[in-house]
Amino acid sequence: MTKCSSNISPATDDPVDVPLDCRDCGAYKLCMSLWLKTGDASLLERVVKRKHVFKRGDVLYRMGQPMEYMYVIRGGSVKTSVSTEDGQVQVIGFHIVGELLGLNAIESRQHNCEAQATGITSVCEVSIDRFEELASTDPAIQHEILKIMSAEIHHSHELLLLLGKHNAEERLATFLLSLSQQFARRHCSATEFDLSMSRSDIGNHLGIAEETVCRIFARFQDDGLISSRYRRVKLNDLERLKQIVYHRRTSNARDSVDRQLEA
């Protein structure tokens, strides 16, 4: 996905000894929140084990693998998926620059999903033992982790609502709007970004066929809602995309009230 670190400007009170490659990283704001508030940039040296670059299709960790690290995405994107007993694979999420992967494995010490790079992706591997040692003495870090976990829970609830109540067109519109919000939170463009995931993975994630995803993308382009070239997508009309999603919600709520009144 789009690397957007150039849009992130360090605050004036940041530690002066933060490495330059950290200042230019898409995950800079996240690391500032978690480890650099103390003004001691050496904390990064203690917590971050190493930086690593993955190619498309490379696996960061597998389902059931013992947890050693969390991963901060510096650039690129990652998909997470789970495998069912009958061998089916369900894509449960897509993650972009500035996101922290692996939090849901802290309790069991085993990863409960697989994480795979969807394109050239760079990450920092964060030692979980060192991280917990640091977090146990710093309430600010504990607070930031709670915020991140709360956001993950909220996203999971939104996905359940998405799969349960929307038709295919509404699901795809919601997906694009959700990505737009993700990029905006990371100080990236909210209207133009790369979709490094395949149409098949998008369909798997949303519970619709790959052919349907392609057909709706084509319809959105014909209607002028989006434009697309290769993997780059531009959202030309956010308001109309929102209307696709929220008009049905409003209509459903109105129909429900009418049925109650008739009863």
Residue pairs with C-beta under 8 A, 6 or more apart in sequence:
1 76
1 77
1 96
1 97
1 118
1 119
1 183
1 193
1 194
1 195
1 196
2 183
2 188
2 189
2 192
2 193
2 194
3 26
3 75
3 76
3 97
4 26
4 97
4 183
4 186
4 187
4 188
4 189
5 24
5 25
5 26
5 28
5 74
5 75
5 97
6 24
7 187
7 188
7 189
8 26
8 28
8 29
8 186
8 187
10 18
10 23
10 28
10 32
11 32
14 23
14 32
14 36
15 36
15 39
15 40
15 41
17 41
18 36
18 41
18 44
19 41
19 44
22 28
22 31
22 44
25 31
25 74
25 75
26 73
26 74
26 75
26 97
26 98
26 186
27 72
27 73
27 74
27 97
27 98
27 99
27 124
28 98
29 98
29 186
29 187
30 72
30 98
30 99
30 100
31 44
31 72
31 124
33 144
34 141
34 144
34 145
35 43
35 44
35 47
35 134
35 141
36 43
36 44
37 140
38 138
43 134
46 130
46 134
47 126
47 127
47 130
47 131
47 134
48 72
48 124
48 125
48 126
48 127
49 69
49 125
49 126
49 127
50 124
50 125
51 74
51 122
51 123
51 124
51 125
52 122
52 123
52 124
52 125
53 120
53 121
53 122
53 123
54 60
54 76
54 117
54 120
54 121
54 122
54 123
55 117
55 120
56 117
56 118
56 119
56 120
56 196
57 116
57 117
58 116
58 117
58 121
59 114
59 115
59 116
59 117
60 71
60 78
60 101
60 115
60 116
60 117
60 123
61 67
61 69
61 71
61 102
61 111
61 114
61 115
62 111
62 114
63 82
63 83
63 111
63 112
63 113
63 114
64 110
64 111
64 112
65 110
65 111
66 109
66 110
66 111
67 102
67 105
67 106
67 108
67 109
67 110
67 111
67 128
68 127
68 128
69 102
69 125
69 126
69 127
69 128
70 100
70 101
70 102
70 103
70 125
70 126
70 128
70 131
71 78
71 100
71 101
71 102
71 115
71 123
71 124
71 125
71 126
72 98
72 99
72 100
72 101
72 123
72 124
72 126
73 95
73 96
73 97
73 98
73 99
73 100
73 101
73 121
73 122
73 123
74 97
74 122
74 123
74 124
75 97
75 120
75 121
75 122
76 97
76 117
76 118
76 119
76 120
76 121
76 122
76 196
77 94
77 95
77 96
77 97
77 117
77 118
77 119
77 121
77 196
77 197
78 94
78 95
78 101
78 115
78 116
78 117
78 118
78 121
78 123
79 91
79 93
79 94
79 95
79 115
79 116
79 118
79 197
79 201
80 91
80 92
80 93
80 94
80 95
80 101
80 113
80 114
80 115
80 116
81 89
81 90
81 91
81 92
81 113
81 114
81 116
81 204
82 89
82 90
82 92
82 112
82 113
82 114
83 89
83 90
83 114
84 90
89 204
90 204
91 201
91 204
91 205
92 113
92 159
92 205
93 155
93 159
93 205
94 118
94 179
94 197
94 201
94 205
95 101
95 115
96 179
96 182
96 183
96 186
97 186
97 188
98 185
98 186
100 126
100 148
101 115
101 123
102 111
102 115
102 128
103 145
103 148
103 149
103 152
104 112
104 113
104 152
105 111
105 112
106 128
118 196
118 197
118 198
118 201
119 194
119 196
134 141
135 141
135 142
135 145
155 178
158 178
162 171
162 174
162 175
162 206
163 171
163 206
163 207
165 249
165 252
166 174
166 245
166 248
167 248
168 206
168 208
168 212
168 216
169 216
169 219
169 244
170 244
170 245
170 248
171 206
171 207
171 208
172 202
172 206
172 208
172 213
172 216
172 217
172 220
173 220
173 241
173 242
173 244
173 245
174 245
175 202
175 205
175 206
176 226
176 233
176 235
176 241
177 238
177 241
177 242
177 245
179 193
179 195
180 190
180 191
180 193
180 235
180 238
181 190
183 189
183 190
183 193
184 190
190 235
190 238
191 234
191 235
191 236
191 238
192 232
192 233
192 234
192 235
193 232
193 233
194 231
194 232
194 233
195 202
195 231
195 232
195 233
196 231
197 205
199 210
199 213
199 214
199 217
200 210
202 213
203 209
203 210
203 212
203 213
206 213
217 226
217 228
220 226
221 227
221 228
223 240
224 236
224 237
225 235
225 236
225 237
225 240
225 241
226 233
226 234
226 235
226 236
226 237
227 233
227 234
227 236
228 234
235 241
